[in-house]
Amino acid sequence: MEKLLSTKATCDSHGQDSSYFLGWQEYEKNPYDEIMNPRGIIQMGLAENQLCFDLLEFWLSEHPDAAAFKQENASVFKEIALFQDYYGLPAFKKALAEFMSEIRGNRVRFDPNKLVLTAGATSANETLVFCLANPGEALLLPTPYYPGFDRDLKWRTGVEIIPIHCSSSNGFQITKTALEQAHRRARKRNLKVKGVLITNPSNPLGKTVSRSELDMLLRFISAKGIHLISDEIYAGTVFAPPAFVSIAEALMEFDDRDKVLNQIHIVYSLSKDLGVPGFRVGAIYSNNDLVVSAATKMSSFGLISSQTQHLLSAMLSDKKFTRNYIEENRKRLEERHNKLVMGLEKAGIGALESNAGLFCWVDMRHLLASNTFQGEIELWKKIVYEVGLNISPGSSCHCTEPGWFRICFANMSQETLTLSMQRLKAFAESIERTRICSKSTGKSKKMPLSKWLFRLSSCMHDLNVRVSCEHVE
Ligand SMILES: Cc1ncc(COP(=O)(O)O)c(C=O)c1O
């Protein structure tokens, strides 16, 4: 049957079988619900921002015309329904460019004419890669990286990803040595390196890329004559110092600015900052006219519907709303982040210090039965099936050290987050007790799962929930 299809359609470079996506599938089979399924799996592997829906819904209730195809009391339905220009609605591009500036404290200005609209950052990243590299050429990416990149950057373009290995020893910072090593590894494989792609703030690390890293990256791409893509989809989620520095800002003060101007490209989207991933709103920003022109032609394959552009141009043009939203969103994210970190601390689990994003990069190395990726996957399976939390193992993000996990905190209620931390605490304690027990008996005896599940359920008695026993073997 597969022979009837194309090689692209049937090859496995999409990455669908990564534990990142498998975790989502397991969650779908048994999703937690406070009333309907209190023993189900809690989704902590999805970087969704659900914390400010009340603000969006309030704005909609105050501005019914925007969603009802009306402007100054007249219908604009026909105009919107017929609009199919791939340059996008000028009013929307202007509002989006201004929103991008506002998120960066208006320290940089974005020209709407240099924006290409795309159906989310997924499409923006793929389109950019199509414009910058040929099949068989390479991009360098710092690890750990967003698992979707294997699909977005490689699958249809045929471009290779060469990891820049970052390590916990310096908080996963990108170093010049690691960059040079990645470049050499690519050359050894006879791959022509066309660029470096970073996420700033980083997914999955949940922290901003420092000014010194950005300067070093600019010097590197200038020396090599290659591109730098900065995926800044989490720009509006920075809730604590150090402040976010966009590559656009670092570029303004870079000595060789004119030399690299055409090699710098920014990817953006409203999926995280505004919390509307279903609207599929993304963009490429580039000073390179050729890239803007080629990407605009390609954007025909993934345009944003004119209906969405119309609605969001009204919302983002409302400066009072955007100012308040940006501030409140940061405040709520910080509260959530702190709650997760405190919950982890109570469970004896640490996390990389972070200041942005919708997740933490969590250190569970001490819970591994063996310091291997096999050990990591075994631990992950226990956490998914027995503890009932879908989190993302570091190996799905191409981390080189086993035992790190990405845990999301903005896609659930406070109560669900509390419950998830109680489940995790009971689990971590059960592992600890097993170790003490096997040390004192001198045997490595496995604690029966029923025992820690018993303890877990009693610890949750207050919340009137019990953990799932459905998948326990
Ligand atoms: C770093 C990064 N880039 C791109 C995307 C895709 O975003 P979008 O929903 O806008 O396609 C994500 C989604 O999680 C992401 O984390």
The ligand as an SDF file (V2000), in Angstrom:
LIG
                    3D

 16 16  0  0  0  0  0  0  0  0999 V2000
    9.5940   27.4510   19.2170 C   0  0  0  0  0  0  0  0  0  0  0  0
    8.3050   27.2060   18.4920 C   0  0  0  0  0  0  0  0  0  0  0  0
    8.2140   27.5390   17.2020 N   0  0  0  0  0  0  0  0  0  0  0  0
    7.0810   27.3130   16.5060 C   0  0  0  0  0  0  0  0  0  0  0  0
    5.9740   26.7260   17.1000 C   0  0  0  0  0  0  0  0  0  0  0  0
    4.7220   26.5230   16.2920 C   0  0  0  0  0  0  0  0  0  0  0  0
    3.7950   27.5450   16.5630 O   0  0  0  0  0  0  0  0  0  0  0  0
    2.4830   27.8300   15.7430 P   0  0  0  0  0  0  0  0  0  0  0  0
    1.3410   27.3200   16.5560 O   0  0  0  0  0  0  0  0  0  0  0  0
    2.3890   29.3250   15.6090 O   0  0  0  0  0  0  0  0  0  0  0  0
    2.5900   27.1630   14.4370 O   0  0  0  0  0  0  0  0  0  0  0  0
    6.0200   26.3710   18.4440 C   0  0  0  0  0  0  0  0  0  0  0  0
    4.8790   25.7280   19.0920 C   0  0  0  0  0  0  0  0  0  0  0  0
    4.9330   25.1860   20.1730 O   0  0  0  0  0  0  0  0  0  0  0  0
    7.2210   26.6160   19.1640 C   0  0  0  0  0  0  0  0  0  0  0  0
    7.3310   26.3090   20.4520 O   0  0  0  0  0  0  0  0  0  0  0  0
  1  2  1  0
  2  3  1  0
  2 15  2  0
  3  4  2  0
  4  5  1  0
  5  6  1  0
  5 12  2  0
  6  7  1  0
  7  8  1  0
  8  9  2  0
  8 10  1  0
  8 11  1  0
 12 13  1  0
 12 15  1  0
 13 14  2  0
 15 16  1  0
M  END
$$$$
